[in-house]
Structure formats: structure tokens, C-alpha cells
Amino acid sequence: MRNHPKRSAWSVLTAVAGIAAVTAAITASASAHSAKPAAASTPTITLYSGVGPQSLDPGLDYTTQGAEINWLVYTPLVTYQHKSGLAGTELIPGLAKALPAITNKGKTYTAYLRSGLKFSNGDPVVASDFTLGIERALKVPWGAASIFLYPIAGAEAYATGKATTISGITTDNATGKIVINLTAAYGPLDNVLAFPNTAPVDPKSVTGNGSKATPFKIQAGDPPIGDGPYETADINVGGAGYTSFDLNKNPNWASQKVPGIPDGIDNFVEKVDSNVEANALSVEKNPGEVFDWADTIPGAVVSSLQTSHYSNYSLKNLGGSTYYIFLNATKAPFNNQDAREAVVTGLNEAGYDHLGSGTLAPGCYFLPPALPGYDGNSKDCPYGSPSSTGSPADITKAKKLVAESGQANVPITVYTEERSPRLNWMEYYANELKSIGFTHVKLEQVSDANYFTTIGESKKVDPQTGFADWNMDFPNPVDFYGVLLAGNSIQATNNENFGQTNDPYINSEVAKLGAVPTTQLSSVDKQWQAVDQYVAKKAYVAVFGYQTFPFFASTNVNVPASAINDINGWDLSQLSLK
């Protein structure tokens, strides 16, 4: 999933009809949702975030900022343990009585809903509500719909309008039985069923109810009713996205006694402000309680925290995040191998790390350290060790490659978010492109709240290059390769394969290795490693490091009693005040 950045350029926004529609949907529905009285909330923890979720509608969101909220509002059939470290990547039953039974040589999954489940508005949760959740994810569409949901029989036909139902899903509301049939064995389907995007949705909250005109209209400002331990309220929206919202306890959750999912404190408030330095100072000085883990604390504040030995600050490498520059392989200049090689050869990772306040671990491979298939030997990097790239000798090589490519005079637009350090990184990258011989380079800033939606318009915007990142959804290389580099993941809107990579070798290997269950990945570790080495050699992406993250809370917060999940970062449901 994306670490959602901050953005601005309304010139880009207004040029893209789909994005304008999303913004209008947020604005039009925000007032109705905000009017809902908030539950009594004592105590309250305030979370400061540089950017809000892409959407509080689970049918759309695919960002870290959305995941840390939505996994508490929309509980799927299965979910992850609310524990720190690798234990937090282990699946447990969510709304299902048990993990799905897998039969038919890996092609059939069967689950039963727990009895007595209710949505936060008191409506009963029934099996067919699961189908509606999948339908919305396919039709909105969710950015990973084509890769993660198309293995379900009939999903693609439904998504493209060739069928009116998903033939591979059958449900029985009387018994709570849900059967999912696949076209072929797909190893990480259990993990897919743990996405909030696949959780049941209350039909009343998405059909013919006030502003909620159709099941497949994005409802970012007045999202569908959820079934998890929390519900959103008092959603406020500004010109560039969310400015604040509340997260209150679902009054129906505790009585359902779902094992392994804590009730948590009564209330959170999330405040969104792109001034991350001000956010960090608010937490340090105690007006607020928590700094969003997916933001980067400015260097001056980090120095202050380190000097004072601030007790509730630590920098953690969760091992599952790759920060990179995408290179569009379908258009000049980066449809040329020499041009892509030049970028990777001239990349100075130490410069990016400095701009990121020392938060980047060096690396050249697409898969980060926590993923099977990761190659930790920097000597294997095809264009020099990450610790030495960008040297004078490398710049000379890169200049030669640009000259040989014949692409030096092709105009290049570098896309970037607006918040620090992403803007700083891409300003640095634009200068690197100029230094190795590309003569026409400009920067296109997009507001953080709309950045990934903008560059995901593959048929309208079709960007050449720019900032990208990916944070592990689950510990399987398919999460990176299936979404970001497989040819069948390219979508007209909400595209995540920004480089539009469509390589037959990658496609065939992802299809073959993707059938292996996540629990059996050790058997194909070397094969995934070979794919990763191939991608590095082809220079399809320019990796500039693996991000480490700040976990920073005020001294009012009982951090030792909290949990930091390897997938969702802060487990907000386990935060508490001293």
C-alpha cells in the first residue's frame, strides 16, 4: 500500500475528471456525515498526520494512512493479530468463525460468519454483505482490484460489465456460509481477504439513502457503515482532502466478543496538516499525543529529540517499505534501457538519505528486507553498491549512457508530492537528471491528498517518472510484484503500476510463483530472488532506499503498553494515556 503523500497542484486536479469527481464526492457528502453527533469520548487521543487517508471509503483507499484507520472500522472475514513485530503479520479469524477452509486443490475457500454480528448502526451483518464489499472494490475500483480480486471466478467479467454478478461467490444468509471459487490456485488469497477493502458493507449505507445514490459511488466524506470496533464521525474536508475526523467506539462491538480484536479507548481525533514540523512540535510539547508513523520528522526536530533523549521517540525499520522512482517503460525517454540504466547508475542514495533525516536504509532491489526473495548482498547490485552510487565515476558512466540512448533532449516531467521530504527528494532527482545529461527537466507538484490518484490516471496523465513508495500489505512478494510490476495490474484509473511495466518474464513468474501459499514461500525464495535481480538489471525502477519510520508520541502516552504492527504501524486500538 502507498504511504500517502501531500499534494497541491489544482491545475492537474481540474484537468482530470475522475479526480474532480472524487473531490466533489468528498465535499458533497461531508456535511451529512459531520452532522452525526459524536459519541461521548473520554479520554481522547489526538493523532497528527501530514496527510489524510486517500479515502475513508474502503472501496477506494490504498494508503498506509487509510489502512491504520480502516482496519479498525471495517473488519473482514480474516484479519491480523493486534501484536507487535512479525506476530502482527499472522492471520486470525475476523468476522469468520475460523480461517477459511481451502479445498479443490487450492481453488475453493469456504468460511462461515460468526452469529450475532452487527454493523455500527445496529443492522445485522449477513453473508451477502461480503459480496457487496467485493462488488464495490471491483467497481469503484480499488487500486489493487485487478490483481488481487481477479483470481475469483467471474470477478473480471463483473468488473468490466460483462456479467451482473460474480459467479465465483455464493452466500447463504441463513447459515452465514460464504464460498469463494477461484479460476486457479492463488496463494495469498487469505491475505487478500484480510484487506478492509474486502469487508462486508451495509447495503442501506450505499443504496438510495440520502446522498448515497448508488452502491459504487465513492463515499469518502460519508463512508459506508462499518462492522469493526470503531466508526468514523465528524469528517471535515478542505480543498486538498481531509482536515480532521473522529474515530469513535462502535457501540455494538464489545457485546459481539470477537477474539483477538481489542475494544480500545473511546475516541481518537485525527488532525491533518501538511506542516509536519508543526505536527512534530505539537507532539513534543504535549498539545497532541501521536505523530503519524508514516510521516518523516524534520531533521531539526529529530536532533532535539535525540539530544534530550526523549523517551517516547524511536526510529524503527519494519523491513517492508521500498522507496523508489518509477520510470515509465512505455514512453521516451525511459522506454530505452540505456536511459533507465543511466538514472540508476547516477543515483546518489546518500543524498536521499540526508534529505530524509537519516531514515533510509540503502538498497538497490525492489523487494525490501522483510520479504522472501530479498537479496541483501549489495555486491550483487548490477550498477554498483548503493553506498557508492552517484560517485564521479558513476556520473561519468551515466552521462555516457544518456548520450548513447539518444534521449538527452526528450523533455522530462518529474511528478512529486508537496510535503517534505518527498518534494526535496524529487527536486534532488530532477537535478540529478540534469547532471547526467538530460537537458529538459521540469517538476510537477501535485497536492499530497491527490498525488497517487493523479499519477494513477495511466491513460490521461500517463506520467514519465516521479516519486513512489510501497509498504508491505502482507509478507508475500506478490504484494509488490503483482500490484506494481505485473502487466495485468495496469488500470486506466487508480493504477499502481506507474511505470506500466509489462514484461513477459515478470508476468509469467508472478503468475507461477503467486500460486504458492504465503506459508510455503521458503520453497520459492530463490526464484523470487531471481525475479528481483532481473528487475534490477532491467532498471525498471530506481530504488533509493528502504524507509525506516518514526514512532513518536507525547510523554502523556503509555508507549510501552502499545503495539506497533509490521503492516499497520501504530495499533491505535491499543494506545492509552498514562
N, C-alpha and C positions, 0 to 999 in steps of 0.2 A: 504494500500500500504506500501511497505517497505521504511524505512529510510535507503537508500543505504549506506553501509559501505565501508571502504577502504581495499584493499587486496594486496597479492603478490605471494605466492607460485606457481611458474610456474610448479613445479613438479606435482601439482594437475591439473593445467590447461592443460598441454600437455597430461595428461592421459585421459582427457575427450574430445572425438572427437567433440561433439556438441559445447563445449565451444571454442575449437580451431577454429571451422568453423565460429563462431560469431566474434571472434577476427580478423580472416582473412577477413571477410566481411567488418568490420570497416576499416581495413587498406587498403584494395584494393580500396575502394570507396572514401576514404577521400580526395585523391588528386584531383579527379574530382570536388568534391563539393567545396574544398578550392580554386579552381581556379576561382570560380564565383566572380566577383567583388562585393565588399560590397557596400551597398547603402551609400550615404552621411550621416554621422551620427553626428549630433550636437544637444544637448550635448550627452555625453556618460557616462553611469554609469557602473562601474566595480563591479561584484559580485565575491567574493572569496568563493570557495567551497572546502571542504576537499575531496570530491569525486564527480565525474560527474554523470549524469544520467546512468542508466543501458543501455538505448538506446534512441537516438533521433528519432528512428523509432517507431511510436505509435503502431505498430503491436506487439511489444515485451515489451516495458518498463512497469514496475510496481513498481516504486520507487518515493519517495517524490521529489527527485532531478529532475526526469524526468517530473513529473506532473506539477511542477511550471513553466516549460518551455513549455511542450506540450499542456497545456490547452490554451496557447496563440497562438500556431501555428496551432493547429487542433481543430476547433470549431465544436462540434457535433450538433445534432438536438436540444438538450437542454443543458443548462449549469447552472452554479451557479452565483448568484449575486456577483458582484465585491464590496463586503462590508465586514466590519469587524464583528467579532463575529458570533453569531448564524445566523444572517441575511445572512451571506455568505454561509450557507448551504441550502438556499432556491432556488428551481429550477426556471429558467426563460427560455423562448424560446431562442434558439441559432440560428441555420440556419433554423429552422422550424418557420412558421408564428405564431404558438401558441403551447402550450404544447399539446402532443398527446391526441386525443380523445380515451377514453377507453370504449370498448363495449364488447358484447358477454361474460358477466359475468367475466370480467377481462382478457379475453384471446385474445382480438384483440386491437391493438394500431394503430391509423391512424394519420399521420402527412402530412403536405404539406410544401415543401421547399419555402422559400422566392424567389421572382423573381429577376433576375439580379445578382445572386451570381457568383463570380469568384474566382478561385484559385489565389495564389500569382503570377503565371506566366501568368495570363490573361485568361486561359481556363475556360469555363463556368462550374459551378457545376450543375450536373443533379442528378436525384433521384437514378439512378443505381450506382452512385459513392458511395452512402451509402452502398449498398450491397457489393461492393468491399472491403470497410473498414471492414465490419463484416467478410467477407471471409478471409481476411488476418489475423485478430485477431484469427480466428479459426485454421488456417493452420500454422502460424508461430511457435508455438502458443503463444498467450498472456497467462501469468500465471494464470489468472482467467477465461479463456475461458470456461472451462468445467462447472463451477458453475454458471457464470453469463450469458452465451450465450446459453447453452444447453436447457434452457426453451423455446427457439424459436423452433418451429416445424421444423424438418429437419436439425437442426444445428449439432447435434451429428453425424448423418449419413453423412453429408458433411465433417465434421472434420475427420472422420475415413475412408473416401474414399468409403463409401457405396453409395454415391449419388454425382452427379456432380453439383447440385445446392442446395440452401437452400429453401426447399419447403415452409417454413413459411414466406418468404419475397417476396412481389411483389411490383414492382415500375412502374411508368408511367412518362417517361422523359418529355412528352409534358405538363403534368399538374403539375408535381412535387409531385405527390401523392406517399406516402410510406405506405404500410400496413404490419404490423408485427403480425403474428398469433403465439400464444403460445400453448404448449401442455396442460398447466393448468395455472390457475391464478398465477402470480408471483408478489408480492407486490412491490419490489424495481426496477422494470424494468425501470421506468422513470429515476431513479438514474443511472442505467447501461447505458442508452442512453446519459448520461452526461459525460461518460469517453471519453477522447481524443482517446482512442483505438477504439471507435465506429464511429469516424468522417468519412465523405466522403474522399476518396482518388482519386487523379487524375490518371486515367488509364495510361496516357502517361508517368507518372513518375515511373511506376513499371513494364512495359512490353516492352521488346525488345528495350530499349533505352540506348545505350552505355553499362555501367557496370550493368545496371538494367535488368537482364536476365529474371527473372520470377516474377509474382506478389507476390510470397510467400517467396522470398529470403530476409533475414534480411538486411536492408539498413541503418545500424546505422551511417555510415560515410557519406552517401549521401541519406538522408531520403526522403520519398515521399513528393511531393509538397503538401503544406497545404492550408487551406482556412480561417485561423484565422487572427487576427490583426498583427501578426508578422510572420517572416520567419527566419530560421537559415541560417547562412553563415560562411565561413572561419572556417570550422570544422577541428581541429587538433587532431590527435590521437597519443598516445605513446604506450609503451609496455603494460601498465595496464589499458588502456581506454582513455577517452577524457582528453586532457590537456587544451584546450580552444575552445571557439566558440563564434560567434556573434549572436545577436538576433536583427534583423532589422525590421522596419515597412514594412508590406505588402502594396505595392503601390496601391493595388486595394481595400483595406478595407474601408477606410473612406467614399468613394463615395456610399458604399452599405447601410450606415446608419442603422446598426443593433442595436436596442435599448439595453441599459444596458451593452454594452461591450465597454469600453473606448479605444481610439486610443493609448494613452500613449506617452512616449517620443520616440525620433527617434531610439535610439540604446543602447543596452547593450552588454557588453563583460563579459563572464564568464571565470574565470581562475581557474583551478583545481590543487590543491596542497595538498597532504596528510599531510603536516605540518600545522596543524590547529592553532598552536601557532603563526607561522609566518603570517598566514592569518589574525588572530585577531589583531596582532600588525600593520599590513598594514592598517587595517581599523581605528584603534585607532589613528595612526599617520597621517592619511589622504591620503596616496598614492592611496588607494582604497576607495570605498564608502560603500559596503554592505557585511556583513558576512552572510553566508548561515544559515538560521534559524534551519536547521536540523542537524547542527554540534554542538559539545559541546566545549565551550570556556574553555581552561585550567584554573585551579584554580588560578594561579598567576596573570593571566590577569584579571580574574573576580575581584579579590581583588583590583587590581589597578583601575578598572573602578568604583567599589563601593566607594573606598576611595576618588576618585576625583569627585564623583557624576556626572559621565559622562552623559550628557543629552540624548544621543541617544542610551542608553542601558536599556533594561528591560527584565525580565525573565517572560515568560507567560505560564500559564497552559491552553492549548487549550482543555484539557479534553478528547482527543480522541486517546491517544497513550499508548499502553501497551508494556513494555519491558520485555522479558521473556527468559527462557531457554527451548528449545524444548527437549523432551525425546522420543526417538523412541520406540513406543509401540510394534513393530513387532520383535525386536531382543534383545538379552541379552545385558546388564542386565535390561533394562528398560521395557521389556515385563513382568516384575514382579512388582506387586503392592507395595510390601514392599520396593523394591529398589527405586521406584519413590517417595513413601512417605518419605523415608529417605532423599532424596535430598531436598524436600520442607521443611521438619522439620529442617534440618540443615542449611538452607539458612539464611544468615545474611544480611538483607536488608540495615541495617545501613552502613555496609561495602561497598555495591554497591553505595549507595548514596554519601558516602565520596569520592569514586573514581570518581564519576560523578560530582564533584564540587558542591554538594548540589542541584542537579537538579531533583532528583527523589522523587515523592510523594509516600508514602508507600501504598501497596495494595496486596491482595492475589488472587483477582478474575481476570479472563481473560478479561471481559468487563470493559473498562475504564469509568470514571465518566460521560462523555458526552452521553453515550449510554443508551437507555432504557434497563432495566434489570440489571443495575449496582446495586450491593449490597454494600452500603457504611458502613455497620456495621462490623467493624473489629472483633467484638466478635463472628461473625458467621464463621470466618475463621476456617476450620477444623483442622489445625495443628498449631494453635497458632497465636496470633496477630502479624502482620508484624512488629510492633515496638519492639517486644521482641524475635522474632525467632532468632536462632543462639546462644541462651544463653547456658551456660554449661549444664543445664538440657536438653535442646533440642539436644545438641550434643550427650549426653548420650543416649537419645531415638533413635536418628538417627543411632548410632553405633549398637544398638540392632536390629534395623530393617534391617540393612545391613547384620548382622550375620544371622538373621532369613531367609533372602531372599536366602541365599546360593550362592549369586552372587559376593561376595567380590573379588574373583580372576579373574573375567572376565575383560580382557583388555578394557579400555575405551579411545576413542579418542574424545577430545573436539574441535569442529570447531570454529574458530574465525576469525574476520576481523583483519586488522593490525593497524587501526588508534586508537588513544586514544579517549574515554576511553574504547572502546569495547574490545580491547586486554587486558587492565587492568582488566576489569570485568571477562573475561574468564580465565585469569591467576588466579584470586582470586577464581573463581568457581572450577578450577582444584585442587587447594589446599584444598578447602572445601571437595571435593570428597575424597581426601586422608585422611583428618582429621576425616571423619566418617567411614573409614574402607575399602574403595576401594583401592586395592593395586597397580594396574597397570593403571596409568592415564597419557596420553600424550596430548600435544596441537598441533593442526594442523592449522597453519596460512595460510589464503588464501587472496590474494590481494583484497582490498576493491572493486575494479571495477568488480570483478568476483565472489565475495563471494556467493551471493544468487543464481546466475546461477549454481555455483558449487554444493552447498548443495541441490539445486533443482533437481539434477540428481538422482532421487529416485531409479532407477534400476542399476545405475553404481556406484555412490559414496555411496548412502544409509547411510548417517551419523547417528551415535548413538545419539549425543547430541551437543549442542552449542548455540551460541547467536542467538536470533531472536527478531524482533520487528514488530509492526503493527501500522500504523497511519490511522485513520478513512478516508475512501473514501466517505462515506455518513452516516448519523445518523441512522443506522439500524443494529441490531446485526447480521444480515445475512452477513454483510461485514466482520465480524470477524469469525463467525462460519461457514458460507458457504464456505469460502475460506480456512480457516486454520485448521478446525477440522472435517469437514464432509467427510465421506468415498468417496463420488463421486468426491471430489476435488483432489484426488491423481492423479498425472500425472507422466509419465516416465521422461519428461523433463519440466523445468520451474515449477516444483512442489512447492507449497506454504505450503502444509500440511507436514512439515518436520518430525513430529512425526508419520506420517502415521496412525493417529487415525482413526479408522473405527468401531465406537461403534453404535450398532443398535438403542439405545435410542437417542443418539445425532442425528443420521441420520433422524430418524422419526420426532423428534421435529423440526429440521431445515426445513424439507420438509413441515410440517404443519404450523409452525409459519412464514415461509418465504412467504406464500401466502398473508399475511396481509400487506396492503399498508403502506408505511412509515408514512403517515399522520394519521394512525389509531393504532399506536403501543401501545398507552396507554392501550388499551384493553387487551394486552397480556404481559404487563410488568412483572407481577408475574410469568408467565410461562417461560419467558426468564431468569428471576432470578433463577428459579428452575434448568434450564439447567446449568447455570453458577455455581451454588452451587454443582451440580453433578460433573462437570468437576474438580472443586477444590478438592472435596472429592476423586476422582479417581487419582488425581495428574498427569493428562495428560501433564500439563505444569507447570513450576516453575516460577511464576511471581515474578520479583524483583523490580517492581515499575512502576509508570506512569510518563512518561518523561515530563518535562517542558522544554521550548525552549528559547534560547536567540535571541532576536530581537535587533540587534546591527548594527548601521550604523555610518558613519563618521559624524562629525558636519557640513559637507557640504550638507547633505541630509535633505530635509524638511519632517521629520518623521511625524509630526502632520497631514500633508495633505495626508499621505499614508493610505493604508488599509492592515490589517492583517486578512487573511481569515482563518477560522477554519479548512478548508480542505487543502488549498494550501499554507498556510503560507504567506510570503510576496506576495502581489499582485504587481508583477514587473511593470505591466502596469500603476500603479498609483504612482510609485516612481518619485520624481523630485528633482532637485538640488535647493538650496537656491539662 
